[in-house]
Amino acid sequence: MHTHGEPRPRTGILSIDPHICEYIRRALVSVCQLSVYNEADAMLRALNGAEHLDMLILDWQMGDGKNDEHFLELLAEIRSAKHALPILSLTCATDLQQLLLTARMGAGEILLKPFSRDDIREAVQRSLDGADVSLPDSDFRDIPLADNISFVRNCKKMREVERQCTLVARADIPVLVLGESGTGKEVAAMLIHKLSAREGRAFLKVNCAAMPADLLESELFGYEQGAFTGAVKAKPGKFELCNHGTILLDEIGEMPTQLQAKLLQVLQDGSFSRLGGRSNIKVNVRVVAATNINIKAAVAQKTFREDLYYRLNGFTLHMPPLRERKEEIPVLAKHFMRKIAAKFGCEELRISPALLQALERYDWPGNLREMENIIKRYVVLKDEFIIISDLHPPQAERAQEQAEECSDVNAGLKRLVRNVKGDAESAAIKQTLEEKAWNRKAAASELQISYKALLYKIKQYRIDPPPRAMAMREDMRA
């Protein structure tokens, strides 16, 4: 990180546009020493001479065959003179193959126009990752995406995820997002949508594992009046509603095989027919698919169509699990605390060093979704010992036993801890049941305990449903 007294990274800028040069200068003047070149020859002479540069920013108009050829030749000359020099390319090009070729030729970072001052600072920092100096606050990023949803990152792995989302966003091709459950695949899809030209259009999500094949087909493609019993009027599907927008097909690996052919047709020519319909409907929808299964293994086992996999796989984005980016845990814990406290309308709780240590030692098999639920439970219970106990039961039990052994009132303290924990747990269960309208399966899922465990605790704490809930249960039985 750059501090006072250390030299600022020296950055060379090549552009024939004085407005671009001035915009970049204002964005970077406080954190970089800048050298501006209006001609490629002048920049190459500086590189081959005595002037030292930590990185280069190249503003080049791509899309014209002759210009593209000259740019690639320039990259080759730069690489010949300075093999390891970081290069940031500024471009309007949206063709993915063109962008990937530029990256392979040596432009390690590509920033699409138009861009903001924050964008150029972020891109410069990513280019300087291998250098000895960096820009202030380079790793942290919080991008609002929707109500109470943000893309939050604070490490190099997630900075690379953001870079890839930025690169692919305007290429307007299908994207396949891979990663374990709870790693933030939906948030990545929302970020791609936000950074794309479709930002002002609809973003819709469909969970392919949440419904049977016939229901999923009508959900995606709609149906005509009389298509099946109960279809009293025609209904458009998600693809129609999402025309000119982005659709996220979550858990795509669970899509029934009979629907995969219909999805393949949409990806190939943008057309489909409603359930029970005779005419084709044309749409322009960007598809982002996500899955936590081994999709290549599913193709090998013939449970997922190979041609559909290659059609979806215009670009593959891998979301790293939380255990591989534990340096983000303090930032993410504070983010979830702010989000949940705002949702519940309560005060943010302090995350003590002991609780933070427990969060950092935990392996997080459920990733970000599990962390959010843990912080939600902490906000509800307001007892960090219970949370530490849930994350590391043996460690918490030993700490409690040691505290009891050092006390002159062992039995009384043990009873007190048990009673406090029981009262807090009882209150949390009752509140969750009320929020879920006394749907016990939904409450068990929210509390992350088994249905049988919830029934046992309801009986243990003698939690009785209100008369209205009892009446509804009797009506359902009748």
N, C-alpha and C positions, 0 to 999 in steps of 0.2 A: 504493500500500500504506500502510496506517495505521501511523504511527510515533509514538513518545512525543513529546508536545508539540503534535501536530496534533489538531484537534477530531475527536471521533468522530462518525460520521454520526448524525443525529437521526432516529429512526424512530417513527412513530405506529402504535399498535395499536388496532384497533376490534374488540371482541368482548364478547358478553354472558356469556361463560363464564369465571368467575374462574380455573378450573383451567388453561384454555388460556393465559390472560394470564400466569399465574405460570410455566408451563412455558417460554413464549417469553422471559419476562424473565430466567430463569436461563440460558437458552441464549445470550442476546445481551448481557447486562449488561456483560460485559467488553469488548465491541467496539462497542456502540451506546449513544447516549443515548435513553432510551425515554419516550414519552408515551402513556399508556393511556386509551382512551375506551370507555365503556360504552354510549354512544348516538351514533347517526349525526349528530344535530343538533349535539352538542357538538364532534364532530370537524370538521364543516363550518364552524362558527363559528371554530375555531382556524385552519383553512386560510384563511379570508377575513380573519382578523385579522393580528396582528403575528407570530405564532409561525411560525418557519421549520422545515420538515420536509424531509429528504432523500428519504424514501420512506414508503409506507404499507403496513401489513399488515392485510388485511380478512378476518376470520373470519366466513364466511357459510354458513348451511345451505341448500344448493341441492337441487333435486328437487321442491320444492313450487312450483306455478305462480305463486302470489301473491308468495311470498318471492323467487322468481327475478326477477319484474317489479320489485319494490322494489330489488333489488340492482343491476339494470341501470340503473335511474333514479339510484341513488346514484353509480354509476360515471360517468354522464353529468354529474352535478353536480360531481364531483371534477375531471373533465376540463375543465369550464367554468371552474373556479376556478384549477386548476393544470394547464395543458396537458401539461407534460413530466414531471410527478411520477411516479417509478416506483411501481408498485402490485403487491403480492404478494397473491394471493387464496388462502385456505385453504378447502378444500372436501372433501366426501365424494362429490360427484357423479362418476359414471363414464361418463356419456353424452358421447361425443366431440363431437357437435354443440353440446351445451350448453357444453362447455369451450372450444371454438373461438369460440363467440359471445362468451363472457366475455373471451377474449383480444382479440377484435376491438374490444370496447367499451372497452378500455383497461387490463385487467389483464395486463400484459406477462409476468408470471410466475404460474404456478398450481402450488400444492403440495397433493397429495392426502393426506388423513388415512388412517391414522395416520402420523405422521412422527417422526423422531428429532431430537436436537439438532443433529447434523451436517447433517441434511437442511435444517433451517430456516436454519442459517448459510450453507449453499451457495446456497439459494434467495434469501436476502437479498443475497448477493454478486452473483448473476446480475442481480438488480434494480438494483444499484448500478454496473453496468458503465459506464454513461454518466456517472457522477458523478466528482468530483475525488478522492474517497477510496475506499478499498477495505478489505476485511477481511484480516487476516493469512493467508498461505498459501492464497489464494483459488483459485488455478488448479489446484493439484495435487490429484489424486484417484486412489486405488488401491482398487478394489472387487473383492475376491475372488469368483470365480464358480464355479470348480471346481478340481480338483487342478491346481496349477501354471498356472492360467488366471485372469487378472484384467483388468478394464477399467481401463486406465491413461490418464490424460489430464493435460495441463498447459498448455492454451491455451483461448482463448475459443471457437474453432470446435468443439472437442470438448466443451466445457462445454455448448454449445448442443445437441450430439448427445445428451448425457446428459439434458438438460432434456426433449428431445423423447421420448426413451425412457421417462422417468418419466411424461410426460403421457399417452402412448398405452398404457402397460403395463396399466393397469386398465380400459381401455375395452373390452378383449376383442374386438377386431376384427382381421381380417387386416392384416399389415404387409408392405410391399414395401421391401426394403433394397437400395439401388443404390450402386454404387461400383466402382472398379477392383479387379482381383485383388490380394489381400493387404492391403486397407485395414482389415480387422477386421470384416467384415460378420457373421461367425459370432459374434464376441464381443458385438456389438451385440444380436444375437438372444438370446444367453444373458442379457444384462443385462435385456432386456425381460421374459424369462421370470422372472428372479429378482425383479423389481419387481412382478410380477403376482400375482393371487390363486392362480395355478397353481404357485407356486414349489415347493411340496412334492411335486409330481407329476413325471412323466417329461419330460425334454427329449431329443428324438432328432433326429439329422441324417441326411438322405438326399441324396447327390450325384446329381442328375439327369443329369449328363453322364458319369458313370463306368460306366454299364452300358447294354446294348441295351434296346429297348422292352419285350420280353416279360419279361426279367429284372427291369426296373424296376417293371413292373406287379405282379409277384409280391412284390417287396420292399415296395412300398407297401401293397398290398391283401391279400396272402396268397393261399393257394390251398387247394383241397380235395383230398382223397386221389383219385388217379387223374386229376387235371386234365391232366397231361402225363406223358410217359415219365420215370420217376424219382421221381414224386410218390407215395412209398409211404405217406405219412401227411399229414394236413392240417397247415398251418402258418399262424399268424396273421401279418398284415403289420404294418408300422410304425404305421399309423393305429390298429389295434386295440391294439397295445402302448402307444400314446401316449394312450389315452383319458383325458380330463380333464387332459392335459398340453399341451405345445407341441411342434410338429414344424417343423423348419427344412428347407425344400426349397431346397437350394443349387443354383446354376446352373439356376434354373427356366426360363431362356430356352432351354436345350438340351433341355427335355422334348419327347419325340416328340408330334406333333400328335394321334395316335390316343389318347393318354393324357390329353390336356388336357380332353376332354369328361368323362371319369370324375372328374378332379379338380374340375371345375366343379360336378358333382353333389354332391360331398362338401362343398364350400363353401356350396352353396345350402341343402341340407337335412340334412347330416351323415350321409348314408347311402351305402353302396356294397355291392358283392358281391365275394366272393373269386373268384379265377380258377377257373373250373369250378364255381362255386356258383350256386344258384338263389334263395336267400333273401337279403334285404337285411340289412345289419348297421348299426346306428345307433351313432355315436360323437360325442363332444364334444371336439374338438381345436382348439386355436388354431394357425393356420397363419402362419408367418413365411416369406416367400420372398425369395431373394437372387439377384442376377445382376450380372454385369459388362458385359453387352451393352446396346446402346441398345434398350430394350424397346419404345419407341414406334415406332422404325424397324422392328422385327420385326413389330409389329402392322400397320403400313402395308404390309409385304411379304408379309402373310398367313402368316408362319411361326409366329405366336403369336396365339391367339384373342383377339379384342377383348373379348368378354364375360368371358373368364377374367381378362384384364388389369384390367378395372374391378372385378371381384369381389375380386381380390388386393389392389388398390390402395385399401384402406380408409384407409391412411395411408402416405405415402412418406417414407423416411428416407434421406438422402444422406450417405455416408461420404466425407469429404474425403481426397484422396491425401496421402501423407507430404510431398511437395514443397511443399504448401500449408500445412503446419504444422511447419516445420523447427525451431521453437522447442522442440518436444517431444523432439527427438533426444537431448539429454543424459539426460533422464529415462528415455526408452525404452531407450537403450543400457544404462543401469544396471539397468533392470528385466530385460532379456533376459540380462544378465550374471549376475544373481542366480539367475534361473530355470534357466539352462543349467548353471551351476556346481553348483547343488543337484542337478540331474538326473544329472550326471556324477560327483558326489561329490568335486569338486576345489575348489581355492581360487579365489576371484574374482580376475581379472586387472585391473590398473590400466588405465583408459582415459586415455591421455596427452593433453595438449593437441593434439599433432600428429595423433593418431588421431581425436580429436573433430572437429578442423577438417576432416579428410578426410571424415568421416561427414556433416558439415553441408554440405559443398560438393557432395556426390553428389546426383543427381536422383532416385534410388530408383524406377526403373520397376516394381520388384516390391513396393514399399511395405513394410509391416511384416514380411511373410513373408520378404522378401529381407534386411531388417535382422537378423532373428532368425538366419537362416542365416549371415550374415556374422559375427555375434558368436559363433555356434557354431564357425565355422571358426577364429576367433581363439583361442577356448578350447582347441581341439584342437592348433593349430599353435604357440601361444604366441609368435608372431612378428608384431608389429604392422607391420613393414615390408612383409611379404607382403600384409597386408590393405590397407594404403595403396596398394601397387602394384596390387592388384586394382581398387580404387576409382578410382584416377587413375594409370594406367600411365605416360603421358608425364612427368607431374610427378615420379613416383617414380624413373623412369629418370634424369631430369636430376639429381635429388638424389644418386643413387648415383654418377653420373659426376663430379659436382663433388667428392664425397668422395674418389673415386679420384684425381682430379687433384691434390688437396691432400696426398695421401699420398706418401711416398717409396717405398712398396711397392705401386705400382699393381696390377701383375699378381697379386701374392700376395693382396692384399685382394679383388680381383675373384674370384679362385678361391675364397677363403674364403666370400664372400657366396653364390656359386653353390652351393658344397658345403652350406652351412648351409640354404639354401633347399631344395635337393634332398633333404637328409635329412629335413627337416620335412615336405615334400610327400609323400615316400615313406611316412613313418610315418602321416600322415593318411589316405592312400589305403589302406594295409594295414588300419588300424583300422576304416575305414568298410566295407571289403569283409568283414571279419570280423563286424561288426555286422549286415550284410545277408546273412549266410550265403553269401557269395561270389556273390550275385546282382549281376552287373556293371551291368545296366541300372538297378537300384535304387540302387546305389552312385553311379553317374554322376549320377543325379537328385539325390541327397543332397549331392554335392560341387558341384553346379551347373556341370558340364562336360559336353560331348557324349560319347556312348558311344564314338565313334572316338578322341577325345582320351584317354579313360580307358584304352582298349586300348593306345594308344601309350605312355602313362606306365607301365602295368604291364610292358610290354616294356622300356622305357627303364630302369626301376629294378629289373628282374629280380625282380618280386614273384611268387612261386610259391604256388599254393593248397595247403593242407594235403592229405594223402592222402585224408581223408574227403570233402572237397569234390570232389576229382578223381573219386572213386568214384561220388559222386552224379551227377556230370556224365555219366559213362559209362553209368550206369543209365538216365538220361533219353534218351541217344542210342539205347540198345538198345530 
